[in-house]
Amino acid sequence: MTAPSRLSLNSATTKRWSLQEAVDGCVRAGIPAIGPWRDRVEEAGLTEAAAIIRSAGLEVSSLCRGGFLTAADEAGQAEALADNRRAVLEAETLGTRDLYLVVGGLPKGEKDVVAARARIADRLGDLVPFAREHGVRLLLEPLHPMFAADRALVSTLGQALDIAAPFDPAEVAVAVDTFHVWWDPELKDQIARAGNENRLASYQVCDFNLPIAADALLSRGMMGDGVIDFPTITGWVRDAGYEGYIEVEIFNQEIWDADGHKTLAVMKERFEELVLPYA
């Protein structure tokens, strides 16, 4: 993959756009790939979504997202597995190998972090055979520790790699999202480890803005607007052997409220300045 072709739009960045609008925006901006969220796929209908992307000539870099694997009761576990199997089939239909997993936080009323984390590995064991049959790789995405209680009890790349270790790298791999892992003092070594283990499967970029928004999910920013050192982290990812698409995924109300085409123009400029030269 040549360097100019590595940019991918994660559809969360242009939240107000439908899938058709996001695809049209990519074509107009010369962005060769898209990472759709499942809500946009559902709105369009799975078959139509695949046709929209395929007819535009875009690649699908990943599908967001499955996961939420920490339920303690049998009904919750069965529901999670059913939804994740649907997500696997969606990824297969869309033509992407990679399904992001946000593993889940503490179930309501539970405080046993160790037990909840153990259930993540158990549910992966249940899900992997199905994903394997459909040619889909499950990507564990560590989230910033401020989301541990409600979204992801996996907070570091090292934790994600430890959970992935019992599985074949073609079946369970990891993703690096700068917003979530920029702070980790072991990040350089763990990115190198992911490369050595052939598990570094996706790279997402956006900035970490201050002050933290009232809704912390919306504290992501355009590259260059926050505190993240993109040249350094991108260099670590490059040195670990990653050569795939680099998705820009931003949750930010001001960006969502802005004109989508202008957002993509700024995104391309910042990508070419802060990320691409180091990739």
Phi, psi and omega per residue, in radians:
M1 nan 2.140 3.131
T2 -1.336 2.674 -3.007
A3 -0.977 -0.790 -3.089
P4 -1.118 -0.280 -3.075
S5 -1.689 0.210 -2.963
R6 -1.602 -0.129 -3.091
L7 -1.370 2.387 3.052
S8 -2.315 2.419 3.061
L9 -1.579 2.057 2.923
N10 -1.384 2.259 -2.968
S11 -1.134 -0.264 3.073
A12 -1.120 -0.432 -3.099
T13 -1.170 -0.557 3.108
T14 -2.025 1.117 -2.954
K15 -1.015 -0.580 -3.087
R16 -1.298 -0.328 -3.103
W17 -1.377 2.481 2.922
S18 -1.220 2.994 3.085
L19 -1.069 -0.736 3.114
Q20 -1.041 -0.761 3.140
E21 -1.149 -0.675 3.116
A22 -1.144 -0.736 3.100
V23 -1.108 -0.794 3.112
D24 -1.065 -0.673 3.111
G25 -1.117 -0.713 3.101
C26 -1.086 -0.788 -3.136
V27 -1.064 -0.807 -3.131
R28 -1.095 -0.638 -3.091
A29 -1.532 -0.109 -3.107
G30 1.301 0.533 3.094
I31 -1.663 2.155 -2.925
P32 -1.502 -0.132 -3.034
A33 -2.523 2.770 3.119
I34 -2.423 2.509 3.028
G35 -2.011 1.623 -3.050
P36 -1.344 2.626 2.923
W37 -1.542 2.689 -3.036
R38 -1.149 -0.486 3.133
D39 -1.132 -0.660 3.115
R40 -1.231 -0.624 3.080
V41 -1.134 -0.752 -3.137
E42 -1.112 -0.717 3.124
E43 -1.028 -0.753 -3.108
A44 -1.349 -0.443 -2.948
G45 1.600 2.348 -2.976
L46 -1.033 -0.842 -3.119
T47 -1.107 -0.750 3.128
E48 -1.169 -0.676 3.116
A49 -1.040 -0.798 3.117
A50 -1.078 -0.688 -3.140
A51 -1.180 -0.701 3.130
I52 -1.032 -0.827 -3.095
I53 -1.215 -0.767 -3.099
R54 -1.133 -0.749 -3.094
S55 -1.179 -0.423 3.103
A56 -1.447 -0.153 3.140
G57 1.375 0.313 3.140
L58 -1.560 2.649 2.959
E59 -1.569 2.679 3.035
V60 -1.805 1.931 -3.048
S61 -1.334 -0.549 3.111
S62 -2.973 2.981 2.982
L63 -2.124 2.287 3.048
C64 -1.916 2.259 -0.120
R65 -2.693 2.785 2.926
G66 -1.904 -2.789 3.074
G67 2.008 -2.527 -3.097
F68 0.941 1.157 -2.953
L69 -1.850 0.233 -2.946
T70 -1.740 0.089 -3.111
A71 -0.955 2.448 -3.116
A72 -1.615 -0.390 -3.073
D73 -1.704 2.708 -3.065
E74 -1.099 -0.669 -3.135
A75 -1.129 -0.754 3.118
G76 -1.138 -0.667 3.104
Q77 -1.149 -0.750 3.131
A78 -1.121 -0.700 3.124
E79 -1.111 -0.751 3.138
A80 -1.108 -0.772 3.141
L81 -1.118 -0.698 3.119
A82 -1.086 -0.767 3.139
D83 -1.154 -0.693 3.136
N84 -1.198 -0.591 3.056
R85 -1.156 -0.654 3.044
R86 -1.083 -0.721 -3.141
A87 -1.115 -0.669 3.081
V88 -1.058 -0.790 3.129
L89 -1.131 -0.627 3.087
E90 -1.130 -0.770 3.121
A91 -1.059 -0.766 3.127
E92 -1.054 -0.791 -3.114
T93 -1.143 -0.659 -3.136
L94 -1.302 -0.276 3.099
G95 1.526 0.471 3.048
T96 -1.991 2.525 3.106
R97 -1.415 -0.377 -2.853
D98 -1.978 2.167 3.074
L99 -2.004 2.055 3.078
Y100 -1.223 2.435 3.029
L101 -2.108 2.159 2.896
V102 -1.716 1.954 -2.759
V103 -1.243 -0.376 3.138
G104 1.899 2.678 3.137
G105 -1.804 -2.679 3.127
L106 -1.332 2.251 3.010
P107 -1.035 2.686 -3.097
K108 -0.968 2.236 3.089
G109 1.501 -0.123 -3.106
E110 -1.730 2.527 3.104
K111 -2.222 0.059 -3.112
D112 -1.499 1.604 -3.083
V113 -1.133 -0.701 -3.101
V114 -1.072 -0.803 -3.135
A115 -1.143 -0.707 -3.136
A116 -1.139 -0.694 3.101
R117 -1.141 -0.652 3.135
A118 -1.088 -0.594 -3.142
R119 -1.202 -0.458 3.063
I120 -1.040 -0.853 3.129
A121 -1.097 -0.687 3.131
D122 -1.087 -0.787 -3.116
R123 -1.221 -0.592 3.035
L124 -1.036 -0.750 3.106
G125 -1.028 -0.600 3.093
D126 -1.264 -0.613 -2.985
L127 -1.521 -0.572 -3.017
V128 -0.977 -0.800 -3.119
P129 -1.017 -0.676 3.120
F130 -1.167 -0.787 3.125
A131 -1.088 -0.689 3.128
R132 -1.039 -0.763 -3.131
E133 -1.034 -0.485 -3.064
H134 -1.860 0.191 3.051
G135 1.198 0.519 -3.094
V136 -1.981 2.335 3.105
R137 -1.730 2.374 -3.123
L138 -1.641 2.183 -3.092
L139 -1.856 2.046 3.055
L140 -1.424 2.159 -3.133
E141 -1.946 1.894 3.021
P142 -1.173 2.410 3.101
L143 -1.937 2.684 3.115
H144 -0.887 2.490 -3.072
P145 -0.972 -0.407 3.137
M146 -1.167 -0.202 3.104
F147 -1.828 0.153 -3.051
A148 -1.100 -0.722 -3.032
A149 -1.162 -0.661 -2.986
D150 -1.998 -0.252 -3.047
R151 -2.242 -0.715 -3.028
A152 -2.706 1.959 3.080
L153 -1.397 0.070 2.976
V154 -1.823 1.966 -3.012
S155 -1.930 -0.286 -3.101
T156 -2.224 2.738 3.086
L157 -1.101 -0.614 3.096
G158 -1.070 -0.759 3.078
Q159 -1.042 -0.786 -3.128
A160 -1.065 -0.739 3.136
L161 -1.158 -0.652 3.099
D162 -1.096 -0.723 3.132
I163 -1.200 -0.626 -3.124
A164 -1.285 -0.376 -2.939
A165 -0.941 -0.676 -3.107
P166 -1.229 -0.193 -3.029
F167 -1.854 2.722 3.072
D168 -1.085 2.411 3.128
P169 -1.036 -0.411 3.083
A170 -1.309 -0.182 -3.097
E171 -1.902 -0.686 3.128
V172 -2.350 2.127 -3.134
A173 -2.322 -2.957 -3.083
V174 -2.287 2.772 3.085
A175 -2.113 2.538 3.056
V176 -1.911 2.054 3.065
D177 -2.032 2.031 -3.015
T178 -1.002 -0.627 -3.128
F179 -1.017 -0.647 -3.012
H180 -1.542 -0.480 -2.954
V181 -2.099 0.010 -3.033
W182 -0.999 -0.503 -3.008
W183 -1.446 -0.251 -2.937
D184 -1.236 2.065 -3.122
P185 -1.144 -0.278 3.107
E186 -1.742 0.189 -2.981
L187 -1.057 -0.794 -3.116
K188 -1.000 -0.850 -3.095
D189 -1.160 -0.641 -3.099
Q190 -1.305 -0.570 3.027
I191 -1.136 -0.746 3.093
A192 -1.082 -0.715 3.098
R193 -1.073 -0.764 3.131
A194 -1.044 -0.709 3.091
G195 -1.137 -0.768 -3.136
N196 -1.105 -0.561 -3.138
E197 -1.558 0.044 -3.135
N198 1.046 0.656 -3.119
R199 -2.047 0.072 -3.134
L200 -1.469 1.736 -2.900
A201 -1.917 -0.277 -3.104
S202 -2.772 2.597 3.134
Y203 -2.325 2.091 3.084
Q204 -2.003 2.476 -3.130
V205 -2.234 2.477 2.872
C206 -2.970 2.994 -3.073
D207 -1.691 2.933 3.108
F208 -1.946 1.867 -3.015
N209 -1.576 2.582 2.986
L210 -2.145 2.544 -0.053
P211 -1.241 2.777 3.095
I212 -1.063 2.348 3.140
A213 -1.184 2.761 3.098
A214 -0.957 -0.692 2.949
D215 -1.728 1.849 -3.012
A216 -1.008 -0.457 3.107
L217 -1.030 -0.461 -3.049
L218 -1.644 0.297 -3.141
S219 -1.543 0.035 3.045
R220 -1.216 2.613 3.137
G221 -2.441 2.954 3.049
M222 -1.135 2.483 3.136
M223 -0.905 2.287 -3.124
G224 1.716 -0.185 -3.116
D225 -1.663 -0.118 -3.081
G226 -2.248 -2.506 -2.930
V227 -1.848 -0.011 -2.985
I228 -1.426 2.415 3.106
D229 -1.597 1.535 -3.083
F230 -1.172 -0.711 3.123
P231 -1.003 -0.735 -3.099
T232 -1.196 -0.886 -3.102
I233 -1.136 -0.727 3.119
T234 -1.091 -0.655 3.073
G235 -1.097 -0.688 3.084
W236 -1.103 -0.738 3.124
V237 -1.115 -0.755 3.087
R238 -1.047 -0.823 -3.093
D239 -1.145 -0.404 3.082
A240 -1.403 -0.030 3.045
G241 1.699 0.158 -3.108
Y242 -1.352 2.243 -3.099
E243 -2.277 0.229 -3.060
G244 -1.551 -2.903 3.117
Y245 -1.145 2.612 3.046
I246 -2.019 1.967 -3.091
E247 -1.534 2.471 2.956
V248 -1.789 2.029 -3.115
E249 -2.187 1.967 -3.057
I250 -2.254 2.217 2.965
F251 -1.897 1.881 -3.074
N252 -2.794 2.138 -3.016
Q253 -1.095 -0.693 -3.136
E254 -1.121 -0.693 3.109
I255 -1.195 -0.702 3.091
W256 -1.082 -0.603 -3.106
D257 -1.396 -0.245 -3.095
A258 -1.396 2.897 3.046
D259 -1.101 2.214 -3.043
G260 -1.065 -0.676 -3.130
H261 -1.147 -0.662 3.071
K262 -1.158 -0.673 3.087
T263 -1.026 -0.796 -3.139
L264 -1.143 -0.621 3.115
A265 -1.123 -0.787 3.105
V266 -1.147 -0.716 3.133
M267 -1.009 -0.787 3.124
K268 -1.109 -0.753 -3.141
E269 -1.071 -0.822 -3.121
R270 -1.178 -0.667 3.109
F271 -1.070 -0.808 -3.097
E272 -1.206 -0.451 -3.139
E273 -1.525 -0.758 -2.920
L274 -1.854 -0.343 -3.040
V275 -2.055 -0.981 -2.993
L276 -0.956 -0.738 -3.102
P277 -1.107 -0.278 -3.049
Y278 -1.925 0.013 -3.026
A279 -1.500 nan nan
